[in-house]
Amino acid sequence: MQLDNLTIDWLGHDGFRIKAAGLTIYIDPFQLTSGEAADVVFITHDHFDHLHEESLKVIGKPTTVYIAADQAEAKKKLRGNVRWVKAGDTLTEQGIQVKVVPAYNVRADRQKFHPKTYGGVGYVLTVGGKTLYHVGDTDPIPEMSNVGGVDVAFVPVSGTYVCDANEGVECVKLIQPKIAVPMHYGAIVGSDADAEKFRDLAGKLTKVEVMPKTT
């Protein structure tokens, strides 16, 4: 996806690469076997499909900065230039304006995966003149309505551990982004059909981009 001077690639599952302002930025890279070296990597939580050590080895370089949810398991796995964050934090890293927001399950059958006390997060990034909101592993939550001004929202659609397609639409209603991109399918759980259902439903509210996977 090209937005003015900003390029977004979907890497599968919850993983994205963003190129803007001379930076190569990753969010939750997973199952990468190759890739451009990262300037900044954002990690939403410490589950293996989000903090994927093998992928980080592929894209890491000595100067890579990792911004990660402040969790005990993450601290066992991540080394180097790490900025530990929690919901409510704001910071600027290499010109990227970062707001750290909550991400959690509210449905009773999912709370064992991402309870609010677990400390998983989402990220609101302003870079290249655009505001991007990666919601993390979450259900629709009221805090989403507080973000505002979102150009692109990355929304899970697979169900099981996170929003299904219908709940992803509820996220869109709360966030009101200019563009919504489905994620969290095609790897651990979920399929193209989930993304297509989300596109059909959320497309009545905003523009939806079902992105091809970049390998």
PyMOL commands that set and color helices and strands:
alter all, ss='L'
color gray80, all
select helices_A, chain A and resi 53-59+72-77+116-118+142-146+165-175+192-202
alter helices_A, ss='H'
color red, helices_A
select strands_A, chain A and resi 2-3+6-12+15-20+23-27+40-43+65-69+81-85+90-93+96-102+121-127+130-134+152-156+179-183+207-208
alter strands_A, ss='S'
color yellow, strands_A
deselect
rebuild
show_as cartoon
